[in-house]
Amino acid sequence: MPSVSAHVALTLAQHVDAVFGVMGNGNAYFLDALETQTDATFTAVRHEQGAVVAADAHFRASGRIAAGTSTYGAGFTNTITALAEAVQAHVPLVLVVGDEPTSGPRPWDVDQIALASAVGARTYTVGRTDAAATTVIAVEHALTYRVPVVLAIPYDVAALEAGAVPAAPAPRLPAPLAPRGDFAEGMLDEIAAALRDAERPFLLAGRGAWLAGAGEALGALAAQTGALTASSALGRGIFPDARYDLGVTGGFGAEGAMELVRTADVAVVFGASLNQFTMRFGDLFAPGTRVFQIDTAPAATHAHVGGFVRADARLAAEALVARLSSPSSPGHTFGDATGLAGATPASGGVSGAGSAAVPTRPWRETVDVAAARAYEPGDELAPDGRLDPRSAARRIAELLPDDRVVVSDGGHFIGWANMYWPVAAPDRMMMIGTAFQSIGQGWPSVVGAALARRDATIVLTSGDGGGLMAIADLESAVRAAGGRGMAVVWNDAAYGAEVNLYGLKGLAEGPMRIPEVDFAAFGAAVGAEGVVVRTLGDLDRLAAWAEEDPATRRFLVLDLRISGDVIAPYQQEIIRVNS
């Protein structure tokens, strides 16, 4: 007869097709049932943190919920940092763990419910008679609230016979949040009027807009209003017309692009939290800019917001398109807003009854967007003789396959990929660790992304500090991605962020320095091809690798020996604020 663990595995497999983890006493029966009785794919990682990181990356890359698993006690405590990151980043996943027996804790048990709660994750504990139903409730909770949940199997319950697996209902998911009430409708009217009258309109979108499927509607709205567009770091690529997109806002933004944003007279923000980095610590918009925000958060998330609508980004954008397309709406529209119900194309001049004189060309056609979003090219070598990370990032961008999905660890180096490597859509650039300000989650991110996007080249960008912290799962990344994967390690022999923030203040630098590590040799030890890169010419190997058949080439590790003296602009911004 099926055990309690089998009830969990069989029910979970109806909603999850990928599980990542490390086997131990507490989850052995669960993994046995998963492997022998379901079609779900189990991928082993080498550290329990990697189980959660891989499940996190899988969702970010595909939009499909995944699961991690570990044993109780030490296995569970190893997941806490990654669990906190998923909470902070609003990533739904299920972490299946063993737990103390129902008779009470043993000497090696800890209060796992309290630990999970401390970082914001709820725990559901299964029993002999309710394992299937509790599993569905856990999946429903994760998807409804976009958070990770812990599904615990007590040690003395795991192998108990539980009878036939009952039919479990599908999780109930909430409908998209539509604007409700007179206040919301009135504010949408006000936003539409502001956009209609704006001379320099600007639209900003974040990851929430991508999750809402708002890209097409936002493209139509930008075309109607002649707005320039940009995204948060997690929303890059959401606007369909790249010709008028300024790239990423905040510290990752090009200086010319950010200067244009400051000249906007009306800005509408969709599905972006407006954190301190996106907002350039309050300097993104000029004091005279009218800023509106549309988000599912209960209230505006920044003091500079003058009007707020709580709504799904797609529904709100479609509502604005309809308002601006209405023949009875005075004002002007620009461009082609076809493709949405109620939208009509405009020729680029004045439209609508009773409109006042307005520009005959939209703002976005009067500025050089390409020049504004250009970054510093850098020199081949920095004054200290090591590689300039700017020129290396620019050259790598020229060589990377177009189908790339970029996963990023945390650290000073995050500026280089985020600035120089454009991607086609928000689900092709993931920054796992930054929500919780952690490092060391890069290598297992490759595992989840590789399983989620079997049609893509997975590119890890990591520093030497984070790369060493997660080195156990270098082997997992090589095994999971094979020839579809590669890693760029920005090796400056230091914890670069700490050197920049505290070394410059005169603090002792010994704890901030790392003896230079040969990551190329690390990669070769687990079956990858490793290349030490000291000059731009050494990147010719990447050019050749990109042309090879992914089925026959090996995972590529590029060990970039970069200068730590070149400070990323976003880090310079942090230094300025902290001074």
ZAMARGU-4260 file (C-alpha; in steps of 0.2 Angstrom, whole numbers, plus 5000, padded with zeros to 4 digits):
<rodrens>
0) 5000/5000/5000 | 5006/5018/4997 | 5015/5026/5011 | 5012/5044/5018 | 5028/5049/5008
5) 5020/5042/4992 | 5004/5051/4995 | 5015/5067/4995 | 5025/5062/4980 | 5011/5057/4969
10) 5000/5072/4973 | 5015/5084/4971 | 5019/5077/4954 | 5002/5082/4948 | 5007/5100/4949
15) 5027/5100/4949 | 5037/5092/4936 | 5054/5096/4943 | 5062/5092/4960 | 5079/5096/4966
20) 5088/5090/4982 | 5099/5080/4992 | 5094/5063/4999 | 5094/5059/5018 | 5085/5050/5031
25) 5070/5062/5032 | 5066/5062/5013 | 5072/5045/5008 | 5054/5037/5006 | 5048/5053/4997
30) 5062/5052/4984 | 5059/5033/4982 | 5041/5036/4978 | 5045/5051/4967 | 5058/5041/4957
35) 5048/5025/4955 | 5030/5030/4954 | 5029/5047/4946 | 5035/5056/4930 | 5043/5070/4939
40) 5061/5073/4936 | 5073/5073/4951 | 5089/5082/4949 | 5102/5079/4963 | 5112/5094/4970
45) 5127/5093/4982 | 5122/5106/4995 | 5104/5108/5002 | 5104/5126/4998 | 5105/5122/4980
50) 5089/5112/4981 | 5079/5128/4985 | 5090/5139/4973 | 5087/5127/4958 | 5068/5127/4962
55) 5069/5146/4963 | 5078/5148/4946 | 5066/5135/4938 | 5051/5146/4942 | 5060/5162/4937
60) 5065/5154/4920 | 5049/5146/4916 | 5035/5152/4927 | 5032/5134/4932 | 5032/5130/4951
65) 5046/5117/4956 | 5051/5109/4972 | 5066/5106/4982 | 5069/5093/4995 | 5081/5090/5010
70) 5081/5079/5026 | 5078/5086/5043 | 5089/5095/5055 | 5106/5100/5047 | 5099/5097/5030
75) 5085/5109/5033 | 5095/5122/5041 | 5106/5122/5026 | 5091/5129/5015 | 5087/5144/5026
80) 5097/5157/5016 | 5090/5152/5000 | 5072/5150/5007 | 5074/5168/5013 | 5079/5174/4996
85) 5064/5166/4988 | 5053/5174/5001 | 5060/5191/4998 | 5059/5189/4979 | 5041/5182/4979
90) 5045/5166/4971 | 5033/5151/4974 | 5041/5134/4977 | 5038/5119/4988 | 5052/5113/5000
95) 5048/5095/5005 | 5058/5091/5021 | 5059/5077/5034 | 5055/5083/5052 | 5055/5078/5070
100) 5044/5063/5074 | 5027/5066/5081 | 5033/5060/5098 | 5044/5075/5100 | 5061/5081/5095
105) 5077/5071/5096 | 5094/5078/5101 | 5098/5083/5083 | 5081/5090/5079 | 5078/5109/5078
110) 5061/5119/5078 | 5060/5119/5059 | 5043/5128/5059 | 5050/5142/5069 | 5065/5143/5058
115) 5055/5144/5042 | 5043/5157/5050 | 5058/5168/5055 | 5062/5170/5036 | 5044/5172/5031
120) 5039/5154/5025 | 5024/5144/5031 | 5025/5126/5035 | 5012/5113/5032 | 5015/5096/5041
125) 5007/5081/5034 | 4999/5066/5043 | 4993/5049/5040 | 4976/5053/5034 | 4978/5070/5026
130) 4995/5070/5016 | 4987/5072/4999 | 4975/5086/5004 | 4989/5095/5014 | 5001/5094/4999
135) 4987/5102/4988 | 4985/5116/5001 | 5004/5119/5001 | 5005/5121/4982 | 4989/5132/4982
140) 4997/5143/4996 | 5013/5145/4986 | 5005/5150/4970 | 4992/5161/4978 | 5004/5172/4988
145) 5019/5169/4977 | 5030/5163/4992 | 5040/5147/4996 | 5031/5135/5008 | 5038/5120/5018
150) 5030/5104/5017 | 5036/5093/5032 | 5035/5074/5034 | 5037/5069/5052 | 5050/5055/5053
155) 5039/5042/5061 | 5025/5045/5048 | 5035/5045/5032 | 5034/5026/5029 | 5017/5022/5037
160) 5004/5014/5025 | 4991/5027/5021 | 4979/5018/5008 | 4975/5022/4991 | 4980/5040/4986
165) 4964/5050/4985 | 4959/5061/4971 | 4965/5079/4975 | 4957/5094/4968 | 4967/5106/4958
170) 4974/5121/4968 | 4962/5136/4967 | 4971/5152/4961 | 4965/5170/4962 | 4960/5179/4947
175) 4970/5194/4941 | 4967/5209/4952 | 4956/5221/4942 | 4954/5239/4946 | 4940/5241/4958
180) 4929/5255/4964 | 4927/5273/4960 | 4944/5278/4967 | 4953/5266/4956 | 4943/5271/4940
185) 4945/5289/4944 | 4964/5287/4946 | 4965/5278/4929 | 4955/5293/4922 | 4968/5304/4929
190) 4983/5294/4923 | 4976/5293/4906 | 4973/5312/4906 | 4991/5315/4912 | 4998/5304/4898
195) 4987/5312/4885 | 4993/5330/4890 | 5011/5325/4893 | 5025/5331/4882 | 5038/5319/4889
200) 5029/5303/4895 | 5039/5289/4902 | 5034/5271/4906 | 5043/5260/4918 | 5039/5241/4921
205) 5046/5228/4932 | 5045/5209/4935 | 5027/5211/4941 | 5022/5217/4924 | 5030/5202/4916
210) 5021/5190/4928 | 5005/5198/4924 | 5008/5196/4905 | 5007/5215/4902 | 5020/5216/4888
215) 5009/5218/4873 | 4997/5231/4882 | 5012/5241/4888 | 5019/5241/4870 | 5002/5247/4864
220) 5002/5261/4878 | 5019/5267/4873 | 5015/5268/4855 | 4999/5278/4859 | 5008/5290/4870
225) 5025/5291/4861 | 5033/5287/4878 | 5050/5282/4881 | 5051/5266/4891 | 5063/5257/4903
230) 5062/5243/4915 | 5068/5238/4932 | 5083/5225/4933 | 5071/5211/4934 | 5059/5217/4920
235) 5072/5220/4906 | 5065/5216/4889 | 5047/5217/4893 | 5043/5232/4881 | 5042/5225/4863
240) 5049/5239/4854 | 5067/5241/4859 | 5070/5256/4848 | 5063/5267/4861 | 5068/5258/4877
245) 5081/5266/4888 | 5086/5249/4896 | 5087/5247/4915 | 5084/5261/4927 | 5094/5264/4943
250) 5113/5260/4945 | 5113/5248/4931 | 5107/5262/4919 | 5117/5271/4907 | 5120/5289/4912
255) 5113/5297/4896 | 5097/5286/4898 | 5095/5291/4916 | 5097/5310/4911 | 5082/5308/4899
260) 5072/5300/4913 | 5074/5315/4924 | 5067/5326/4910 | 5051/5316/4909 | 5035/5326/4914
265) 5024/5311/4917 | 5030/5294/4923 | 5019/5278/4925 | 5026/5263/4934 | 5019/5246/4931
270) 5023/5231/4943 | 5040/5238/4949 | 5043/5240/4968 | 5053/5256/4966 | 5066/5250/4978
275) 5081/5261/4982 | 5092/5254/4968 | 5078/5256/4954 | 5075/5273/4961 | 5094/5278/4961
280) 5091/5282/4980 | 5078/5294/4976 | 5086/5303/4961 | 5078/5294/4947 | 5064/5307/4944
285) 5066/5325/4944 | 5055/5334/4958 | 5043/5341/4945 | 5039/5324/4937 | 5021/5317/4940
290) 5024/5299/4946 | 5010/5286/4945 | 5011/5268/4951 | 5001/5253/4947 | 5004/5237/4957
295) 4996/5223/4967 | 5004/5230/4983 | 4992/5237/4995 | 4998/5254/4993 | 5011/5265/4984
300) 5029/5259/4988 | 5039/5275/4986 | 5036/5292/4993 | 5038/5300/4976 | 5022/5292/4969
305) 5008/5305/4968 | 4994/5293/4962 | 4992/5274/4965 | 4980/5261/4958 | 4980/5243/4965
310) 4978/5232/4950 | 4985/5219/4939 | 4998/5228/4927 | 4990/5220/4911 | 4972/5224/4916
315) 4977/5242/4921 | 4987/5245/4905 | 4973/5238/4894 | 4961/5250/4903 | 4973/5265/4899
320) 4974/5260/4881 | 4955/5259/4880 | 4954/5276/4888 | 4966/5284/4876 | 4959/5276/4861
325) 4941/5282/4865 | 4935/5294/4851 | 4927/5304/4865 | 4944/5306/4874 | 4952/5323/4870
330) 4971/5324/4867 | 4983/5315/4856 | 4990/5298/4853 | 5005/5293/4843 | 5011/5277/4834
335) 5002/5261/4831 | 4991/5254/4845 | 4983/5240/4836 | 4982/5222/4843 | 4971/5226/4858
340) 4953/5227/4859 | 4947/5245/4857 | 4964/5251/4851 | 4965/5261/4835 | 4981/5266/4825
345) 4986/5284/4825 | 4996/5293/4812 | 5007/5302/4824 | 4998/5318/4823 | 4984/5326/4833
350) 4969/5315/4836 | 4953/5316/4846 | 4940/5330/4847 | 4943/5346/4855 | 4962/5343/4857
355) 4974/5358/4860 | 4990/5360/4850 | 5002/5346/4853 | 5018/5340/4847 | 5017/5332/4829
360) 5031/5320/4834 | 5032/5310/4850 | 5046/5313/4862 | 5054/5296/4859 | 5057/5301/4841
365) 5066/5317/4845 | 5080/5309/4855 | 5094/5298/4851 | 5090/5283/4862 | 5104/5272/4856
370) 5117/5285/4861 | 5108/5288/4878 | 5109/5270/4883 | 5127/5267/4878 | 5139/5262/4892
375) 5158/5266/4894 | 5168/5254/4883 | 5182/5253/4894 | 5201/5249/4890 | 5207/5231/4887
380) 5218/5232/4902 | 5216/5242/4918 | 5231/5252/4924 | 5236/5238/4936 | 5238/5227/4921
385) 5223/5216/4924 | 5208/5215/4912 | 5196/5229/4912 | 5179/5222/4916 | 5169/5234/4905
390) 5179/5229/4889 | 5177/5211/4894 | 5159/5212/4897 | 5156/5221/4880 | 5166/5208/4871
395) 5157/5194/4879 | 5141/5202/4874 | 5146/5201/4856 | 5150/5183/4857 | 5136/5175/4868
400) 5123/5165/4859 | 5107/5175/4856 | 5096/5161/4865 | 5105/5165/4881 | 5097/5164/4898
405) 5108/5173/4911 | 5108/5168/4929 | 5117/5180/4941 | 5125/5177/4958 | 5127/5192/4970
410) 5142/5203/4972 | 5150/5218/4965 | 5152/5211/4948 | 5133/5211/4945 | 5134/5228/4937
415) 5144/5221/4922 | 5131/5208/4915 | 5117/5219/4920 | 5124/5233/4910 | 5132/5225/4895
420) 5122/5209/4891 | 5105/5213/4885 | 5092/5199/4885 | 5076/5196/4875 | 5064/5195/4890
425) 5063/5196/4909 | 5063/5177/4911 | 5080/5177/4903 | 5089/5187/4916 | 5088/5181/4934
430) 5097/5189/4949 | 5096/5175/4963 | 5102/5181/4979 | 5100/5200/4977 | 5083/5201/4985
435) 5091/5195/5002 | 5108/5203/4998 | 5116/5186/4998 | 5130/5178/4988 | 5134/5160/4984
440) 5118/5155/4975 | 5125/5155/4957 | 5130/5137/4953 | 5114/5129/4958 | 5104/5143/4949
445) 5111/5135/4933 | 5103/5118/4938 | 5086/5125/4939 | 5087/5136/4923 | 5094/5122/4913
450) 5080/5110/4917 | 5067/5124/4914 | 5074/5130/4897 | 5081/5115/4888 | 5081/5126/4872
455) 5093/5139/4878 | 5111/5142/4883 | 5112/5145/4901 | 5125/5158/4906 | 5131/5160/4924
460) 5139/5177/4929 | 5147/5175/4946 | 5161/5182/4957 | 5175/5173/4965 | 5168/5175/4982
465) 5151/5169/4978 | 5158/5156/4966 | 5169/5148/4980 | 5154/5149/4993 | 5144/5138/4981
470) 5158/5128/4974 | 5149/5111/4979 | 5137/5114/4965 | 5149/5118/4952 | 5148/5099/4948
475) 5129/5100/4948 | 5129/5114/4935 | 5141/5105/4924 | 5131/5089/4925 | 5114/5098/4922
480) 5118/5110/4908 | 5132/5101/4899 | 5136/5109/4883 | 5121/5121/4884 | 5129/5130/4899
485) 5144/5141/4903 | 5150/5152/4917 | 5159/5169/4918 | 5168/5171/4934 | 5174/5189/4938
490) 5189/5185/4947 | 5197/5200/4956 | 5204/5190/4971 | 5193/5199/4983 | 5176/5202/4990
495) 5174/5217/4978 | 5159/5226/4986 | 5168/5226/5003 | 5184/5232/4996 | 5174/5246/4988
500) 5164/5251/5003 | 5175/5248/5017 | 5193/5247/5010 | 5191/5265/5004 | 5186/5270/5022
505) 5202/5263/5028 | 5197/5247/5036 | 5208/5232/5036 | 5208/5224/5019 | 5215/5207/5024
510) 5198/5199/5027 | 5192/5207/5011 | 5205/5198/5000 | 5204/5181/4992 | 5220/5172/4986
515) 5218/5170/4967 | 5209/5154/4963 | 5210/5145/4947 | 5192/5142/4943 | 5197/5135/4926
520) 5205/5121/4935 | 5190/5119/4946 | 5179/5117/4931 | 5191/5105/4922 | 5190/5094/4938
525) 5172/5091/4936 | 5171/5088/4917 | 5170/5106/4911 | 5182/5116/4899 | 5191/5129/4909
530) 5199/5145/4901 | 5209/5158/4910 | 5206/5175/4902 | 5219/5188/4904 | 5216/5198/4888
535) 5202/5201/4876 | 5211/5189/4864 | 5208/5175/4876 | 5189/5176/4873 | 5192/5170/4855
540) 5188/5153/4863 | 5171/5158/4868 | 5168/5163/4850 | 5173/5146/4844 | 5163/5137/4858
545) 5147/5147/4853 | 5148/5140/4835 | 5150/5122/4841 | 5136/5109/4843 | 5129/5109/4861
550) 5127/5091/4860 | 5146/5088/4859 | 5154/5103/4867 | 5158/5104/4886 | 5152/5116/4899
555) 5163/5131/4898 | 5171/5140/4913 | 5179/5157/4909 | 5190/5163/4923 | 5191/5182/4920
560) 5206/5189/4929 | 5199/5207/4931 | 5205/5222/4939 | 5196/5227/4956 | 5201/5245/4953
565) 5187/5247/4940 | 5171/5251/4951 | 5154/5247/4944 | 5143/5263/4942 | 5130/5256/4954
570) 5143/5253/4967 | 5149/5271/4965 | 5131/5276/4968 | 5131/5266/4984 | 5148/5273/4990
575) 5141/5290/4987 | 5125/5287/4997 | 5135/5279/5011 | 5148/5293/5012
</rodrens>
